[in-house]
Amino acid sequence: MRNIKIILVFVTITFYIACGGNNKKPASESSSADGTPTEKPADVNSYDPKRGEGKFNEQNVVLGATLNTAYAEVGEKAAGVKCTSCHKMTNERLVGPGWKGVTERRTPHWIMNFITNPDPMIDKDPELQAQLELCLVRMPNQSLADEEARNILEFMRKNDGVK
Ligand code: HEC
């Protein structure tokens, strides 16, 4: 009887350790799924959910106090070609989340980083992972040029009521 108890305790501890180890794996594997080295090692703990990951930051994405209507107009056309098959302008989900309020939920540089290079952020951003669970589709990389992304951002601001 005593032996059985000892074995049970041992087995329980082994399981506990095994599961603890497994939980950590996906995080470190996600960095180089295709074997190509990423710029930085995937340190999930250093991910900044306000900024995302990429070359855009508070300094190089500067918004005007008012809407740049020329940008917004070009952005609306680009979005019509590349984005609106999955995104509505309301807060209703189509394939991806609706865009209403997105410029209030996210910082401008987060949006720029995400839409120009969604993959590494989907792997790390807790809110994107939650959306992925709802949407069941990963947002594909639409190969946006920086300028195109900036125009679409301006269109999103217009959609959120910036004048
Ligand atoms: C094939 C469908 C699809 C297309 C096309 C698409 N997206 Fe997405 N998008 C998604 C999904 C799905 C998500 C939710 C995150 C995830 O699961 O990857 C998302 C999330 C987003 C978010 C974050 C929204 C939020 O509320 O946090 C933004 C911003 C965004 N997309 C912008 C764009 C832009 C800009 C384009 C066009 C250049 C575009 N998307 C094209 C499917 C798409």
Residues whose N, C-alpha, C, O or C-beta is under 5 A from the ligand:
A	BS01	HEC	K82 C83 C86 V95 G96 P97 G98 V102 I115 I122 L128 Q131 L132 C135 V137 R138 M139 P140 Q142 I152
